[in-house]
């Protein structure tokens, strides 16, 4: 299931206005009370949208609810050919610039928050929605980047700006199913002072929709889009005054992100963990049968090894000089 369809059959009533919200920024109101006894009405929205219906003040409102399920690996339509050519040129220009300016000051990868929310079980390229799917299809058409999906969990702890005199755990709609949603889930404590922030990756998915281990790739707290900071947490842990300890609060937010890097940067990503991981990467690339990419990866690995040996040589010279002074 990735969306919900609400179909209202002819019935006589007043009230019952449908309100749909997404990403804390969009609100749509749908009133199906105009000649409801004569017409069918319908509305569809993605499963990660919040929705509510105002009370029916008169009569009875009869609706049919459907879960919309996508089977197979269908993808959304690509832009028109003219738009696609322009977009691909811009992507290729950006990739060329990225690769030509490779250095320690230029990021080796890019992390982008997806517009929609996805659970750990539902995270897959074949299940991306709306704009997320369109963006990925465009990047795939360019064939310049390695693409991965990741589900990250961000924890922010600190001091709350106010308390209610009790300790509890509160869940918010978004990452969890609607059944875990509290009536007051739209409210949460604000944080007066942030004390700690951490990020961990719960799941990595390759472009082939296969779970992969990416222990050599990390996502730091400042890499994902700043847009995510505006989203409400999907879980809050609040602790009031306990003895000599003051109140504390922990916000937890699950976010699905798209992680990409140019093909030429793949070896740099692997070597961030260790040279051994870089060597294993080149071996896997050679075993894949892609001769051109294997040669590029091998030459890049040689450059990385040479650079690190030069740095190590300088450190060894410094160590020898220091030993001579001590002796």
N, C-alpha and C positions, 0 to 999 in steps of 0.2 A: 504494500500500500504506500502510495506517495502523495495522495490527495483525497479530498472528500467532495462529494457531489450532493447538494441539497436540492431536492425537487419538491415543490409545493403543489399539491393537487387542489382543484377548485374547492374552496370552503369559505365560510362566512366568519369573519373575525375582525378585530381591531387591535392594533399594537403589533407585537411580534417582529420588531425590526432587527435584522441581522447585522452585527458589527464584526468586521474582520480586521485584524491588525497583524503587521509583520515587521520584525526587526525594530520594534519600539518607535517606528517612525511613520508608518503608513496606516491610516484608518479609513475603511470604506464602510458606508452604511447602505444597506439594501432594504427598502420597504416594499414588501409584496402585498400590501393591503389595498392597492388600487384595483377595484373590481375583482377581488380575489375569488368570488364565486363563479367567474366566467373564464379565467385564464390559468394556465400552468405557468409557474415561475421556477427558475433554476439558478443556482450559484455554485461555483466550484472554487476551491482554494487548496493550496498545498498543506500537507499534514503538519508542517511546523508553524503554521499561522495560528495565532490565538483568535478565538471567536466566541461570541456570546449572543444570546437572543433576549431582547427586552420582553417583559411580561405581556401576555395576551390579556388585554383589558376587557374584551367582550367576544363571545362566540368561541369557536374552536378552530385551531390551526392544524391542518393535517399535512404532514411532510413525510417523504421517503428519503432515507439517508443511504448513500452508497459509498463504499470504499473503492477508490480508483487504483487499479493495480497495473503495472507495466510488466509485460512478459518479454523475455529475450533481451537483446542488447540494442534496442532501438535508440536512435539519436535524434536530436532536434534538427530541423533544417538549417543548413548553412546560409550565410548571407548570399545575396545575388552575386553573380560572377564579377561584376564591376566592383562591388564593395569588397569582395573577397580578394581581388587582385591588389587593391589599395592597401587593405589590411595586411596581407602577406608581405608586401614590400616594406611596410613599416616594421613588421616583426623581424624580417631579415636584416634590415638596417640596424635595428636595436641589437640583434644577436651579434652582428659583425662588430659593432662598436664595443659591446660587452667583452667579446673575445680578444679584441685588439688592445684593450686597456687592462688586461689581466695583470694584477699586482696584489701586493699585500693589503692595499687600501681599498681595493674593489671587491665587493662581496662575491663569493664563489657561487652562491645560490640566492634565490628569491623566494619569499614566503608570502602567500596572499590568502586572506580569510575568504572562505566561500560565502556567498550571499545567503544561501539557505543553510539550515541546520540538519545534521545527519547523526544518527546514533552509531555506536561502534559496529553493530551488526549490519547497518544499512550503508556503510561507507563503501562506495565502489564507483568507478568511472561510468559503468553502465547504468547507474541509478542517479546520476547527477540531474538536477532540475534546472529549468529555465535558463537564466543567464550563465550559471555555472557550467552547464552543458555546452552552451554556445561558445564560451571562451575556450574551453578545453578542445572542442572540435577545431577551432581556428588554430590553436597552437599545434595540434596534431597535423593539420594540413601544412603548416610551415616546416615541420620535421627538422627543427633546429635544437630542440630541447628534450632532455629527459624529464619526464613528468611523474610525480608521485602524489598521492593523497596521504594526509596524516591527520589523526584525531589527537588534539592536544588538550591537556587539562591544566588550567591556570588556577593557582591558589594565591589569593591576596589576603593577608591577615593584618590586623591593626586594631585601633581603638575606635569604638562606635561613637557617633556624635550624640546619641541619646539611648536610653534603655527603657525597658518596660517591666523591670523587676522580676524576670523569670528567665530560665534557661531552656532552650529548645533548638530543634533542627527544623528548618523550613526548606521545602523544595519549591522550585519555580518551573513553570512550563518552558519547554524548549528542547533540552536534551532528553528529558525523561518523557514517558508516555503520559497522556492526558489523565490517566487514572491516578497518577501521583500528584496531581495538581491540587493545591489547597485553594479554598475560596478567596483567601486574602493574598494569593501568590503575587499579585501585582505590586505589593508593598514589600520593602525590605529596608533594613537599617542602612543609613549612609555611614561612610567611614570618615572620621575626623582626621585620623593620622594613620598613614600606611607604615607598617613596621617590616613586613617581609613579603616578597613576591617570588613565586617559583613556577616553572613550567616543566611538564613531562609529557612525552609522547606515549599515547596508549596503543596506537596501531599505525602501521605503515602499509600502504597498498601500492603495488606497482601499476604501471599503465596497462598491464595485462589482467588487472583485477585479481592479483595473487598477493597474499600476505607475505611480506618480506621483513627480514631483520636488518635494521639499519643502525646498528650500534655505533658505527663510525660517523653518523650524521646527527648533529644536535640542532635543536631549535631554541634559541635564546629568547628571553622575555621581551627583548626589544626588536625582534625580527618580524613578528607577525604584524599585520596592518593595525594602525592606531584606531581604525574604525571599531575594532572589537571591544575597545575600552568603554564604548557607550552602551554595550549590551548589558541587560540585567543578568545577574548571576542565576544559574539554574539550581544552585543550592547555597544555603547560608547556615553557618553554625554560629550561634550567639551564646555567650556565657556572661552572666551578670556578675556582680561583685561576689567574691567568695573569700571570706576572711580578710586577709591583707592584700589579696590580689584584686586588681581593678577589672572592669569589664573588657571582654575581648570579642572579636568578630572575625570570621573567616568566610570569604566569598570564593566559591568554586564555579568556574565556567568552562564548559566543554565547547571547543571550537574545531570545526573541520577546516583544513587549510590545503591549498595547492602549493606544492614545493617543486620548483623547477630550476634547472641549470643547463647551460649550453653543453652539447655533447663533449666539447673539448675540455670542459671543466670537470667532467666526471672523475678523472684521475686525481685532480686536486682535492675533490670531496673525499675520495677514498684515502688519500694520503694524510688527511687531517687527523685520522685515527693513528695510523702508523705506516711506515714504508712497507711492512709486510702486507697490510691490507691493500696498498697500492699495487704490489706485485700480484696478489691474488686477483685483483680487478683486471689487470692486463691479461692474466692467464684465462680468465673467464671470457674476456672480449675476444681473445684469439680462438678459443674453443667454439665461439658462436659462428665462426666462419666469415665474419665481416672483416676482410683483409684491410680495407682502407682505414676503418676506425681503429683496428688493432695497431697499425703502424703509427697513427697519430697518438694513441695512448702510450705506446712504447717510447716514442721520442719525448713526450711530455714527462713521463716518469724519469727518463734519463736527465732531463733538465732539472727536475725537482731534486733528484739525488745529488747532482753536481752542486746545486745551490746549497743544500744542507751540508755537504762535505766542506764547502768553502767556509760556511759559518762555523762548523765544528773545528776546522783547521785554525781559524782565528782564535777560537776559545782555547784550543790546546796551546797555541803560542802564548796566550795570556797566562795560562796555568803554569807553563814552563818558566816564564819570567817571574811569576810570583814565587814559585818554588825556589828559584835561584836567590831571590832576595831573602827568603826565610832562612835558607842554608847559610 
